[in-house]
Amino acid sequence: MSLAISLLLWIVVGILMVIAGMRSRGVLTEGLRHGGGEVLRLLPRICVGVVGSGFIAEAMPKALIVPWIGPQSGLTGVLVSIVAGALTPGGPVVGFAIAAAALKSGGGAPQVIAYSTAWALYAIHRLVLWEVPMMPARLVWLRASVSIPLPFIAAGLAMALGKP
């Protein structure tokens, strides 16, 4: 399945390159330059995140992970995961590394999905440092409050669908 997804993504990239090349040689060159720069900028972060998640997984005490966010922790585990996701600072390298480490350490899929969803939707540090200064506070809090049920819905769907 992952090979098919990778192949599909490369086909999309190829199609976009053809479209950019048809517009002009400059658009294609500029796109390749920007894309290459992004790869060079993100690759070290991804490597650190992948290796770091392995270290975090080994360092996480399984005796604490399984009872709190393991597959049998149910709604309590989902609540703990949501709070942890909201309180986790940092970008995707941090958030997804912790989620992968929790999964490797015995965390349940619904609980890890709830963590990732809460981290993506309403990490407290992002709300305070980025969203409130850039948008009206009322809009930010409205967005955050209507997002509250989404990690519960994601975890519930994961429970209903079974182990991924």
Secondary structure, DSSP 8 states (H G I E B T S, - for coil): -HHHHHHHHHHHHHHHHHHHHHH-HHHHHHHHHHHHHHHHHHHHHHHHHHHHHHHHHHHS-HHHHHHHHSGGGHHHHHHHHHHHHHH--S-HHHHHHHHHHHHHTT--HHHHHHHHHHHHHH-HHHIIIIIHHHS-HHHHHHHHHHHTHHHHHHHHHHHHH---
